[in-house]
């Protein structure tokens, strides 16, 4: 989801004639998936670390779980203010006012995307070692 949001959805929202309602729909639909993804990937990383043995040879699973969880405070500190601003705008807000906020939101979202890619890579690497 993160890669698709960063590479496809945000640019499409920015090309829209009325980006605010499009961003809001994307945000509301993606919110539950994002929360579920953070919880699932964090739990999976920690569970693999515990089940496979809590030694240094399995520390990658723990690192993946911690990185996944780290997306949550980043989201609260860096993304939530943008979310609140975009959700607080009036639907008839001018496009030139909305687009800079969506652009900033998209740029900040890249951190979540890159973190997700790193977590995925660590997990695949560790599974391949098993």
C-alpha positions as CSV (number, residue, x, y, z in Angstrom):
1,X,0.0,0.0,0.0
2,X,2.7,2.5,0.9
3,X,4.5,2.2,-2.4
4,X,1.3,2.6,-4.4
5,X,0.3,5.6,-2.3
6,X,3.6,7.3,-2.9
7,X,4.1,6.5,-6.6
8,X,0.5,6.4,-7.8
9,X,-2.1,7.9,-5.5
10,X,-0.5,11.1,-4.3
11,X,0.5,12.2,-7.8
12,X,-3.0,11.4,-9.1
13,X,-4.5,13.4,-6.3
14,X,-2.2,16.3,-7.2
15,X,-3.3,16.1,-10.8
16,X,-7.0,16.2,-9.8
17,X,-9.0,19.4,-10.5
18,X,-10.4,19.1,-6.9
19,X,-7.7,17.4,-4.8
20,X,-9.2,17.8,-1.3
21,X,-12.2,15.4,-1.6
22,X,-10.0,12.9,-3.4
23,X,-7.3,13.1,-0.7
24,X,-10.0,12.7,2.0
25,X,-11.5,9.6,0.4
26,X,-8.0,8.1,0.0
27,X,-7.1,9.0,3.6
28,X,-10.3,7.6,5.2
29,X,-10.1,4.3,3.2
30,X,-6.4,3.9,3.9
31,X,-6.4,4.7,7.6
32,X,-7.7,1.4,8.7
33,X,-5.4,-0.5,6.4
34,X,-2.4,1.5,7.6
35,X,-3.2,0.9,11.3
36,X,-3.8,-2.8,10.7
37,X,-0.6,-3.0,8.7
38,X,1.5,-1.4,11.5
39,X,0.0,-3.7,14.1
40,X,0.4,-6.8,12.0
41,X,3.9,-6.2,10.9
42,X,5.0,-5.2,14.4
43,X,3.5,-8.3,15.9
44,X,4.9,-10.5,13.1
45,X,8.4,-9.2,13.6
46,X,8.3,-9.7,17.4
47,X,6.6,-13.1,17.2
48,X,9.2,-14.4,14.7
49,X,12.0,-13.2,17.0
50,X,10.5,-14.9,20.0
51,X,9.5,-18.2,18.2
52,X,12.7,-18.6,16.3
53,X,14.8,-17.9,19.4
54,X,15.7,-14.6,20.9
55,X,19.4,-14.8,19.8
56,X,21.4,-12.4,17.8
57,X,20.9,-14.6,14.7
58,X,17.2,-13.6,14.7
59,X,17.6,-10.0,15.7
60,X,16.6,-8.9,12.2
61,X,13.0,-10.0,13.0
62,X,13.0,-7.8,16.1
63,X,14.5,-4.9,14.1
64,X,11.8,-5.3,11.5
65,X,9.1,-5.3,14.2
66,X,10.6,-2.2,15.9
67,X,10.9,-0.4,12.6
68,X,7.3,-1.2,11.8
69,X,6.2,0.1,15.2
70,X,8.4,3.2,14.6
71,X,6.0,4.3,11.8
72,X,3.4,5.0,14.5
73,X,5.2,7.8,16.4
74,X,6.4,9.3,13.1
75,X,2.9,9.3,11.8
76,X,1.6,11.0,15.0
77,X,4.3,13.7,15.0
78,X,4.8,14.3,11.3
79,X,1.7,13.2,9.5
80,X,-1.1,14.0,11.9
81,X,-0.7,17.8,11.7
82,X,-1.0,17.5,7.9
83,X,-4.0,15.2,8.2
84,X,-5.7,17.6,10.6
85,X,-5.0,20.5,8.4
86,X,-6.4,18.8,5.3
87,X,-9.4,17.4,7.1
88,X,-10.1,20.8,8.6
89,X,-10.2,22.6,5.2
90,X,-13.5,23.5,3.6
91,X,-14.4,21.5,0.6
92,X,-14.6,24.6,-1.6
93,X,-11.0,25.5,-0.6
94,X,-9.0,26.8,-3.6
95,X,-6.8,24.2,-5.3
96,X,-3.7,26.5,-5.0
97,X,-4.3,26.4,-1.2
98,X,-4.8,22.6,-1.0
99,X,-2.0,21.3,-3.3
100,X,1.0,22.5,-1.1
101,X,-0.5,20.6,1.8
102,X,-1.1,17.4,-0.2
103,X,2.5,17.8,-1.6
104,X,4.0,18.1,1.9
105,X,1.8,15.1,3.1
106,X,3.1,13.1,0.1
107,X,6.7,14.0,0.8
108,X,6.3,13.0,4.4
109,X,4.6,9.8,3.4
110,X,7.7,8.7,1.5
111,X,9.4,8.1,4.9
112,X,6.6,5.6,5.7
113,X,7.1,4.0,2.3
114,X,10.8,3.7,2.6
115,X,10.5,2.3,6.1
116,X,8.0,-0.3,4.9
117,X,10.4,-1.3,2.1
118,X,13.2,-1.7,4.5
119,X,11.1,-3.8,6.9
120,X,10.0,-6.0,4.0
121,X,13.6,-6.5,2.8
122,X,14.8,-7.4,6.3
123,X,12.0,-9.9,6.8
124,X,12.5,-11.5,3.4
125,X,16.3,-11.7,4.0
126,X,15.7,-13.3,7.4
127,X,13.2,-15.8,6.1
128,X,15.6,-16.7,3.3
129,X,18.3,-17.5,6.0
130,X,16.0,-19.9,7.8
